[in-house]
Amino acid sequence: MADTVPSQLALGDNAARQLANATKTVPKLSTISPRWLTHLLEWLPVEAGIYRLNRVRNPRDVQVSCSQRDEAELPQTFVDYEEEPREYFLNSVSTVLDIHTRVSDLYSSPHDQIKEQLRLTIETIKERQESELINNPDYGLLANVSDEQRIFTLGGAPTPDDLDELLTKVWKEPAFFLTHPLAIAAFGRECTRRGVPPPTVSLFGSQFLTWRGVPLVPSDKVPLADGKTKILLLRVGDQRQGVVGLFQPGLAGEQSPGLSVRFMGISRNAIASYLISLYCSLAIQTEDALAVLEDVEIGKFHDYADTYK
């Protein structure tokens, strides 16, 4: 009778890992996005937490004349201002981070527990910031599009014709489209169907589809419901009378513009607490700086085999 062959003839993985060093990564947070909107906006400091947006009232009433070398009387005029301009108040995205000192004392090698907890919390706050810039019911982009700057798709799916119409609404130095990634994919399909694939441009080391030279910037914070979303078009910058971000400078514990991290102390239960706050808002300086394409369907596909017969 043959000898029984042992099932274990070599050192296995489970045993070897007892003596091996493992490369330990920092924690990865799946909800982090590039946050292109916050990168592309121009940010203005708001010293007292209030930004008053002064506008001209009835701008077409300002009268001027081109002289014809005669003695014609010149028009008399003045530039009037809105009597009750809108004031924007900075909002706070905040939380209190609690860390047990025993954890930070004993388990901070190779990665500092406090540093990583702060980093992940700050990333989450910044994600919420971008969502508020788009969706906040007071100052968010979608809540502040004027009625004459809202248009609807011609056939549901976003087509070059739709984006051309959107460009007529923000024709003074448009900066970028902003929409859900699935809407960009849907627009790409419509362009491919027409045989006009959109060119790309490199920004921040990434490639973006463009239309008429204007990049289509993705953000998963643009709402998507029932297979429909929206495409926004923005002009940005203070000098262009566009959309601007607002932040509070000079905060105690300032880590970056508008972001503050402050140590609150250690409780009798040995819990160290940190207050993390980000103060921001957004202003649309003139109504023609922002437009939106509504009811954008993202689920329309084409049978290209039939299309090219």
SULCORZI-V151990 format. One line per field, one symbol per residue. psi: psi as a letter, one per 30 degrees, with the letter a starting at -180 (. if undefined). A space follows every 10 residues. Layout:
# SULCORZI-V151990
psi = ???
This chain:
# SULCORZI-V151990
psi = kkkkkkfjfl kleeeefefk kkjkllkkjf fklfheefef lkkkkjeggk jkjklkkiff fjklkjkgha gkkklklljl lkfilkkkkk lkjllkkkkk feefefhgkf kjeeeeeeee eeeeeeeeee eefefkfefl eefgklefgk lllegdkkle eeeeeefffi fjhkellklk efeeeeeeee eeefgikkll kkkhglkkll khgkkjkkkg fkkjkhgkal klkkklkefg hakklkljlh lkgkeljfkk jkkflklfgh jkkkkkkjkl akkjelegfk lkjlhjkggk lkjfeeeg.
